[in-house]
């Protein structure tokens, strides 16, 4: 598994753990919002590890908080730029390779901002909504090439990003993240990992262009696949709750 972030040292521990568990983990440094850096990174990954089979776009930031008219323009655009451009950059470089290899899968992280209004974090919400539409569009473009594209929302997860944001007064004022964590409304990170594994396995290839969320009952989705796939209303919210 190739792991990518701006700082390679942050990934080394995870890569080593994957290797100790019998897999192969390699860390690559790249700013995925930088197209030239992505181009070099993708070439390095294939040279070191062979053909890419699955791309997961998980990079993102959540910087601009507060009423839209009070958010600093640079913070607002940072959320849109990183969250959307990184997905485009990586897909732009990886899709042709997947075509050459006979197909593959792409998973784009959309977060909670795609399905409902996002008061006091409009840049984040706008970026994730755009990623959802991009996912649907790309899925339609590559459907004849054996490539399946999914969106995935992990729910509220304890990460360095969310925990760091929780300490910001503007976040506590408008979003009450601390109360949400204290009420145990967060989702274990293993849930998202499990969904990603299932999508990467090919089990849900028929649902290309759709979004998967922590509340989805994957077995129920599989059993009711015909009904779900025939309904346009289910494009953004798959049926089947735990």
Secondary structure, DSSP 8 states (H G I E B T S, - for coil): -EEEES-HHHHHHHHHHHHHTTS--EEEE--TTSHHHHHHHHHHHHHHH-S--EEEE--------S-TTTS-HHHHHHHHIIIIIHHHHHHHHHHHHHHHHT-EEEEEE-GGGTTS--TT-HHHHHHHHHHHHHHHHHHHHHGGGTEEEEEEE--S---HHHHHHHTSHHHHHHT-HHHHHHTT----HHHHHHHHHHHHHTTTGGGTT-EEETTB-HHHHHHTHHHHHT-GGGSSS-S-B-
